């Protein structure tokens, strides 16, 4: 039953991304911003430490805007959702400051970056509208 709930949560997140927040995926060129965001954080331990200090959606927005303001889709997500098996994993890893991350593709929807930090878990994507 618990596995079913996790799958439903992931499906619901993908559905929200696809139908409400983004009518269609961004172009591959614009989606590269998510990989570049991970690269920027991977190369700077102070950014990783700051990421682990974020505690709110407002903190997340300010942090993301300082790195790449083109990443406009943002949401805090529950730990269960951040750790549930995705439909399609594009890339994943763990940063030096013990921050797991993964890029996943929602079927028919956008590329999504999920990160699990000390105080918050979040998803980022490129909005098309």
Buried (B, 14 or more C-beta within 10 A) or exposed (E): EEEEEBEEBBBEBBBBBBEEBBEEBBEEEBBBBBBEBBEEBBEBEEBBEBBBEBEEEEBBBEBBEEBBEBBBBBBEBEEEBBBBEBEEEBEEEEBEBEBBBBBBBBEEBBBBBBBBBBEBBBBBBBBBE
